[in-house]
């Protein structure tokens, strides 16, 4: 028996292949199924089942495509109300894989339909627990992604309190914990750097599992959560019905365009570096640089069903970008692709000396998260609008002065300043970029 872990660093997503007796069970597979097919071929094994621990919010799963391609059965809690062919997998139900078994445990809290999967080895010992988003390394899954209001999030937090203590904490201390997410995922707020753990270690070190009342837990787990990207609810719905095949979606989004053929008023997402974007870009473009978290920021700034063009450096980079776009199910909203488009509009570079001569002559826009603001403003009179809310909150921004945009490190300010530049004429927009570190240290 072997457990193979797959890690998508961009979305901090973890998936698994459990192989025994030439049979494979996948847990929470990513959008691109090819790595799992390659693993099966390399081991001369057959994928016989796919388990979804819940309908994921932060990525699109390939469970339906794998079912159609391999004939593997999809196992998921009946509480999901899945629209695709599936086998109900709830507490008391088991999957046999040779001489090992996988047992469903209903662990609501991150979502009302979450399950964890306990692996019992050939000796009858508890070996591993696939926790989905219920238990993460150093954290637990946030309860506010499926709740439409504070009351629903608090109700899920109460369920999470009991799931972690009555279901998970009672397992053998040696059980290995395999979560669906690692550090940087927005499905938790304080996820540790390790990609696996044990029940004993989590009980000792995980702040969310320490002794506290249900009321204290609810307060602890609902406060200071990060923002919820726009694409999360869209992905939940898409995963409940099952996505179209990965390569099919990629091919449908690869039409190369010429700038003169662009439809007016369609959003343009320029993925080049902030420096190249400032040097020249299409006047309607916003800049979301291609970096490790590109898909997260795309899905935080651009709403589901909003059509857009995608600009990259060349065909190879655009193909890689489309794969990232597809991981959050946005490939169907891509109107077309363009190679490097310098365009006619340029942006001024932040001038620290000019700014510091009289900062009162500028509106300083802080695009950091709400939780970051708790430590205090960097500039006393700055206006705070978190980046994920900026496009729909421009009316709240004073436009009687030139504007300087800052975040904590430079990436978000590049995106934010490009959003303002595309919408505000006659005003100088400066991206403070990494210069913010001179003021925040």
C-alpha positions as CSV (number, residue, x, y, z in Angstrom):
1,X,0.0,0.0,0.0
2,X,1.3,3.5,-0.9
3,X,-0.1,7.0,-0.5
4,X,1.1,9.4,-3.2
5,X,0.6,13.1,-2.4
6,X,0.2,15.6,-5.3
7,X,0.8,19.3,-4.5
8,X,-0.3,22.3,-6.6
9,X,1.7,25.2,-5.0
10,X,-0.2,27.9,-6.8
11,X,-3.5,27.0,-5.1
12,X,-1.8,25.3,-2.2
13,X,-4.0,22.3,-3.0
14,X,-3.2,18.7,-2.0
15,X,-4.7,15.6,-3.6
16,X,-3.9,12.0,-3.1
17,X,-3.7,8.6,-4.8
18,X,-4.0,5.5,-2.5
19,X,-2.7,2.4,-4.3
20,X,-3.1,-1.1,-3.2
21,X,-3.4,-4.4,-5.0
22,X,-3.1,-2.6,-8.4
23,X,-6.1,-0.5,-7.6
24,X,-6.1,3.3,-7.0
25,X,-8.5,5.5,-5.1
26,X,-8.1,9.3,-5.7
27,X,-9.0,11.9,-3.0
28,X,-9.9,15.4,-4.1
29,X,-8.2,15.4,-7.5
30,X,-7.2,18.7,-9.2
31,X,-8.6,20.0,-12.5
32,X,-6.0,18.4,-14.7
33,X,-6.3,14.6,-14.4
34,X,-3.2,13.7,-16.4
35,X,-0.8,13.4,-13.3
36,X,-3.2,10.7,-11.9
37,X,-3.3,8.9,-15.2
38,X,0.5,8.9,-15.4
39,X,0.7,7.6,-11.9
40,X,-1.7,4.8,-12.7
41,X,0.2,3.9,-15.8
42,X,3.6,3.9,-14.1
43,X,2.3,1.5,-11.5
44,X,0.3,-0.7,-13.9
45,X,-2.8,0.0,-11.8
46,X,-6.4,1.0,-12.4
47,X,-8.2,4.0,-11.0
48,X,-11.3,2.5,-9.4
49,X,-12.7,5.3,-7.3
50,X,-12.6,9.0,-6.7
51,X,-13.6,10.5,-3.3
52,X,-14.7,14.1,-3.0
53,X,-14.5,15.2,0.6
54,X,-16.8,18.2,-0.2
55,X,-17.6,20.5,-3.1
56,X,-14.4,22.6,-3.2
57,X,-14.6,26.4,-3.4
58,X,-11.0,27.2,-4.4
59,X,-10.4,24.9,-7.3
60,X,-12.2,22.8,-9.9
61,X,-12.0,19.1,-9.5
62,X,-11.6,16.5,-12.3
63,X,-13.8,13.9,-10.6
64,X,-16.4,13.8,-13.3
65,X,-13.9,13.7,-16.1
66,X,-12.0,10.8,-14.4
67,X,-15.3,8.9,-14.0
68,X,-16.0,9.3,-17.7
69,X,-12.5,8.4,-18.8
70,X,-11.7,5.4,-16.5
71,X,-15.1,4.3,-15.3
72,X,-14.1,5.0,-11.7
73,X,-17.0,5.5,-9.3
74,X,-17.3,8.8,-7.5
75,X,-17.9,8.7,-3.8
76,X,-19.3,11.7,-2.0
77,X,-21.6,12.5,0.9
78,X,-25.3,12.3,0.0
79,X,-25.6,15.7,1.7
80,X,-23.8,17.3,-1.2
81,X,-26.8,16.8,-3.5
82,X,-24.4,16.1,-6.4
83,X,-25.8,16.3,-9.9
84,X,-23.3,13.8,-11.3
85,X,-23.4,10.0,-11.0
86,X,-22.1,9.0,-7.6
87,X,-22.1,6.5,-4.8
88,X,-23.3,7.9,-1.4
89,X,-20.4,7.9,1.0
90,X,-21.3,8.8,4.6
91,X,-20.6,7.5,8.1
92,X,-20.7,3.7,8.3
93,X,-20.0,3.3,4.6
94,X,-16.7,1.7,3.4
95,X,-14.6,1.2,0.3
96,X,-12.5,-1.9,0.1
97,X,-9.2,-1.7,-1.8
98,X,-7.5,-5.1,-1.6
99,X,-6.8,-5.8,2.1
100,X,-7.2,-2.1,3.2
101,X,-10.4,-0.2,3.7
102,X,-11.5,3.4,3.6
103,X,-14.2,4.6,6.0
104,X,-16.3,7.7,5.7
105,X,-16.7,10.0,8.7
106,X,-19.1,12.9,8.5
107,X,-17.2,16.0,9.7
108,X,-19.3,19.1,9.0
109,X,-18.0,22.5,9.8
110,X,-16.0,23.8,6.9
111,X,-19.1,22.9,4.9
112,X,-22.3,21.1,6.0
113,X,-21.5,18.2,3.7
114,X,-17.8,17.6,4.5
115,X,-16.5,14.1,5.2
116,X,-13.1,12.8,6.3
117,X,-11.8,9.4,5.2
118,X,-10.1,7.0,7.6
119,X,-7.7,4.4,6.1
120,X,-7.6,1.1,8.0
121,X,-4.6,-1.0,7.0
122,X,-4.3,-4.8,6.5
123,X,-3.7,-5.3,10.2
124,X,-6.8,-3.5,11.2
125,X,-4.9,-0.4,12.4
126,X,-6.0,3.2,11.9
127,X,-3.3,4.4,9.5
128,X,-4.3,7.7,7.8
129,X,-7.0,10.3,7.8
130,X,-7.8,12.4,4.7
131,X,-9.4,15.4,6.2
132,X,-10.3,17.6,3.2
133,X,-10.7,21.1,4.6
134,X,-11.9,20.0,8.0
135,X,-8.5,19.7,9.7
136,X,-5.5,21.4,8.3
137,X,-1.9,21.4,9.5
138,X,-2.0,24.0,12.4
139,X,-5.5,25.1,11.6
140,X,-9.0,24.1,10.7
141,X,-11.1,24.9,7.6
142,X,-12.8,28.3,7.7
143,X,-16.6,28.0,8.3
144,X,-17.6,31.2,6.4
145,X,-17.3,30.0,2.8
146,X,-20.7,28.3,2.6
147,X,-22.6,30.4,5.1
148,X,-24.5,33.3,3.6
149,X,-24.4,35.3,6.7
150,X,-22.7,35.5,10.2
151,X,-25.4,33.3,11.8
152,X,-24.8,30.5,9.2
153,X,-21.0,30.8,9.6
154,X,-21.4,30.5,13.4
155,X,-23.6,27.5,13.0
156,X,-21.0,25.8,10.9
157,X,-18.3,26.8,13.4
158,X,-20.3,25.0,16.1
159,X,-20.4,21.9,13.9
160,X,-16.7,22.2,13.3
161,X,-16.1,22.3,17.1
162,X,-17.9,19.0,17.5
163,X,-16.4,17.3,14.4
164,X,-12.8,18.0,15.5
165,X,-13.3,17.0,19.1
166,X,-15.8,14.1,18.9
167,X,-14.8,12.6,15.6
168,X,-11.2,13.4,14.8
169,X,-9.5,13.9,18.2
170,X,-10.7,10.5,19.3
171,X,-8.7,8.7,16.6
172,X,-5.4,7.0,17.3
173,X,-2.7,9.5,18.0
174,X,-0.4,7.9,15.3
175,X,-2.9,8.5,12.5
176,X,-1.3,10.5,9.7
177,X,-3.3,13.6,8.8
178,X,-3.5,14.3,5.1
179,X,-5.3,17.7,4.4
180,X,-6.5,19.1,1.1
181,X,-4.6,22.4,1.6
182,X,-1.2,23.7,2.6
183,X,0.2,27.1,3.5
184,X,-1.2,30.0,1.5
185,X,-4.6,28.6,0.9
186,X,-7.6,30.9,1.6
187,X,-9.5,27.9,3.1
188,X,-7.8,28.6,6.4
189,X,-6.2,31.5,8.1
190,X,-3.1,30.1,9.8
191,X,-2.1,27.0,8.0
192,X,1.3,25.6,8.9
193,X,4.2,25.0,6.4
194,X,4.1,21.1,6.6
195,X,2.0,19.2,4.2
196,X,1.1,16.4,6.6
197,X,0.9,15.9,10.3
198,X,-0.5,13.4,12.9
199,X,-3.4,13.5,15.2
200,X,-1.1,13.7,18.2
201,X,0.8,16.7,16.8
202,X,-2.3,18.6,15.9
203,X,-3.8,18.0,19.3
204,X,-0.6,19.4,20.9
205,X,0.2,22.3,18.5
206,X,-3.0,23.3,16.6
207,X,-4.4,26.4,18.3
208,X,-7.9,25.5,17.1
209,X,-7.8,22.1,18.9
210,X,-6.8,23.4,22.3
211,X,-9.1,23.2,25.2
212,X,-11.9,25.9,24.9
213,X,-15.6,26.1,25.1
214,X,-17.8,25.9,22.0
215,X,-18.5,29.7,22.3
216,X,-14.8,30.5,22.5
217,X,-14.1,28.3,19.5
218,X,-16.7,30.0,17.4
219,X,-15.3,33.4,18.2
220,X,-11.7,32.2,17.6
221,X,-12.5,30.6,14.3
222,X,-14.8,33.2,12.8
223,X,-12.6,36.3,13.5
224,X,-9.8,37.6,11.3
225,X,-10.6,35.3,8.4
226,X,-9.1,36.4,5.0
227,X,-11.2,37.7,2.2
228,X,-13.4,35.4,0.1
229,X,-12.5,35.5,-3.6
230,X,-15.3,36.1,-6.0
231,X,-14.9,32.7,-7.7
232,X,-15.4,30.6,-4.6
233,X,-19.2,30.2,-4.7
234,X,-19.0,29.7,-8.5
235,X,-16.6,26.8,-8.0
236,X,-18.8,25.2,-5.3
237,X,-21.7,25.1,-7.8
238,X,-19.5,23.9,-10.6
239,X,-18.0,21.1,-8.5
240,X,-21.5,20.0,-7.5
241,X,-22.5,19.4,-11.1
242,X,-19.1,18.4,-12.4
243,X,-16.8,20.3,-14.8
244,X,-16.2,19.6,-18.5
245,X,-12.9,17.9,-19.5
246,X,-9.8,19.9,-18.8
247,X,-8.3,19.7,-22.3
248,X,-11.6,20.5,-23.9
249,X,-11.8,23.7,-21.9
250,X,-8.2,24.6,-22.7
251,X,-8.8,24.2,-26.4
252,X,-11.9,26.3,-26.4
253,X,-10.0,29.3,-24.9
254,X,-7.0,29.4,-27.2
255,X,-8.1,31.7,-30.0
256,X,-5.4,34.2,-30.8
257,X,-6.6,37.7,-31.4
258,X,-5.3,40.9,-33.0
259,X,-5.7,44.1,-31.0
260,X,-7.8,45.7,-33.7
261,X,-10.4,42.9,-33.4
262,X,-11.0,43.3,-29.7
263,X,-14.6,44.0,-28.7
264,X,-14.9,47.3,-27.1
265,X,-15.5,47.5,-23.3
266,X,-14.5,43.8,-22.7
267,X,-12.0,43.6,-19.9
268,X,-8.4,43.0,-20.8
269,X,-6.2,41.2,-18.2
270,X,-2.5,41.9,-18.9
271,X,-0.3,39.3,-17.2
272,X,3.1,40.8,-17.8
273,X,5.2,42.2,-15.0
274,X,4.3,45.5,-13.4
275,X,7.4,47.1,-15.0
276,X,6.5,46.0,-18.5
277,X,2.8,47.0,-18.0
278,X,3.8,50.5,-16.9
279,X,6.1,50.9,-19.9
280,X,3.1,50.5,-22.2
281,X,-0.3,48.8,-22.3
282,X,-3.8,48.8,-23.8
283,X,-5.8,51.6,-22.2
284,X,-8.6,49.2,-21.1
285,X,-6.2,46.7,-19.5
286,X,-5.7,45.9,-15.9
287,X,-2.5,44.2,-14.7
288,X,-2.6,40.9,-12.9
289,X,1.1,39.7,-13.1
290,X,1.6,36.0,-13.7
291,X,3.1,34.8,-10.4
292,X,2.5,32.0,-8.0
293,X,-0.9,33.2,-6.9
294,X,-2.1,34.4,-10.3
295,X,-5.3,32.3,-10.4
296,X,-6.3,33.4,-6.9
297,X,-5.9,37.1,-7.8
298,X,-7.7,36.6,-11.1
299,X,-10.7,35.0,-9.2
300,X,-10.6,37.7,-6.6
301,X,-10.6,40.7,-8.9
302,X,-12.6,39.4,-11.9
303,X,-16.1,38.1,-11.2
304,X,-17.5,34.8,-12.5
305,X,-19.1,35.1,-16.0
306,X,-17.2,38.3,-16.7
307,X,-15.7,38.0,-20.2
308,X,-12.0,39.0,-20.6
309,X,-9.1,38.9,-22.9
310,X,-5.7,37.6,-21.7
311,X,-2.4,39.1,-22.7
312,X,0.9,37.3,-22.2
313,X,4.4,37.3,-23.6
314,X,4.2,34.4,-26.1
315,X,2.2,31.3,-27.0
316,X,4.0,29.1,-24.4
317,X,3.3,31.5,-21.6
318,X,-0.3,32.0,-22.7
319,X,-0.8,28.2,-22.7
320,X,0.5,28.0,-19.2
321,X,-1.8,30.9,-18.2
322,X,-4.9,29.2,-19.7
323,X,-4.1,26.1,-17.6
324,X,-4.0,28.3,-14.5
325,X,-7.3,30.0,-15.5
326,X,-8.9,26.6,-16.0
327,X,-8.0,25.5,-12.5
328,X,-10.6,27.9,-11.2
329,X,-13.1,27.3,-14.0
330,X,-12.6,30.6,-15.7
331,X,-11.4,29.3,-19.1
332,X,-14.9,29.6,-20.6
333,X,-14.9,33.4,-19.9
334,X,-11.7,34.0,-22.0
335,X,-12.7,35.8,-25.2
336,X,-9.3,35.4,-26.7
337,X,-5.5,35.6,-26.2
338,X,-3.0,38.2,-27.3
339,X,0.8,38.2,-27.4
340,X,2.7,41.0,-25.8
341,X,0.7,44.2,-26.4
342,X,2.7,47.3,-25.4
343,X,-0.1,49.7,-26.3
344,X,-0.1,53.4,-26.2
345,X,-0.8,54.1,-22.5
346,X,2.1,54.4,-20.1
347,X,2.3,54.9,-16.3
348,X,4.5,57.2,-14.3
349,X,6.9,55.6,-11.9
350,X,6.5,56.4,-8.2
351,X,8.8,59.3,-7.2
352,X,9.5,59.0,-3.5
353,X,11.2,62.5,-3.2
354,X,8.2,64.3,-4.8
355,X,5.8,62.3,-2.7
356,X,7.5,63.1,0.5
357,X,7.8,66.8,-0.2
358,X,4.1,67.1,0.5
359,X,2.2,63.9,1.1
360,X,-1.0,65.9,1.6
361,X,-1.1,66.6,-2.1
362,X,-1.9,62.9,-2.7
363,X,-4.8,60.5,-1.9
364,X,-3.0,57.4,-0.5
365,X,-5.0,54.2,-1.2
366,X,-4.3,51.2,1.0
367,X,-5.4,48.0,-0.7
368,X,-4.4,45.6,2.0
369,X,-6.8,43.2,3.7
370,X,-9.1,44.2,6.5
371,X,-7.1,42.0,8.9
372,X,-3.9,43.7,8.0
373,X,-5.3,47.1,8.9
374,X,-5.8,46.0,12.5
375,X,-2.1,46.6,13.1
376,X,-2.6,50.2,12.1
377,X,-2.4,52.4,9.0
378,X,1.0,53.0,7.4
379,X,-0.2,56.5,6.3
380,X,-2.4,58.2,8.8
381,X,-4.9,59.7,6.3
382,X,-5.0,56.9,3.8
383,X,-8.2,55.5,2.3
384,X,-8.6,51.8,2.8
385,X,-10.3,49.7,0.1
386,X,-9.1,46.0,0.0
387,X,-8.1,45.0,-3.5
388,X,-10.8,42.3,-4.0
389,X,-13.4,45.0,-3.5
390,X,-11.7,47.8,-5.4
391,X,-13.4,47.5,-8.8
392,X,-16.9,47.8,-7.4
393,X,-15.9,50.5,-4.8
394,X,-14.4,53.2,-6.9
395,X,-17.2,55.6,-6.0
396,X,-15.8,55.6,-2.4
397,X,-12.4,56.9,-3.6
398,X,-11.8,60.7,-3.6
399,X,-10.6,61.8,-7.0
400,X,-9.7,65.5,-6.3
401,X,-6.0,64.6,-6.0
402,X,-3.5,62.4,-7.6
403,X,-3.5,58.9,-6.1
404,X,-0.7,56.7,-4.7
405,X,-1.6,53.0,-4.2
406,X,0.2,50.8,-1.7
407,X,-0.1,47.3,-0.2
408,X,2.4,45.3,1.9
409,X,4.8,44.1,-0.7
410,X,4.1,45.5,-4.2
411,X,2.0,42.9,-6.0
412,X,-1.5,44.1,-4.9
413,X,-0.6,47.7,-5.5
414,X,0.4,46.9,-9.1
415,X,-3.0,45.3,-9.6
416,X,-4.9,48.1,-7.8
417,X,-3.1,51.0,-9.6
418,X,-3.9,49.4,-13.0
419,X,-7.6,49.1,-12.0
420,X,-7.6,52.9,-11.2
421,X,-5.7,53.8,-14.4
422,X,-8.2,52.0,-16.6
423,X,-11.2,53.8,-15.0
424,X,-9.9,57.3,-14.0
425,X,-8.8,59.8,-16.6
426,X,-6.9,63.0,-15.9
427,X,-5.5,61.8,-12.6
428,X,-2.0,60.6,-12.0
429,X,-1.9,57.1,-10.5
430,X,1.3,56.0,-8.8
431,X,2.0,52.4,-7.8
432,X,4.2,52.6,-4.7
433,X,5.3,49.0,-5.2
434,X,8.1,47.7,-3.1
435,X,8.9,51.2,-1.9
436,X,6.2,50.6,0.8
437,X,8.8,48.7,2.8
438,X,10.7,51.9,3.4
439,X,7.6,53.2,5.3
440,X,6.3,50.0,7.0
441,X,9.6,48.8,8.7
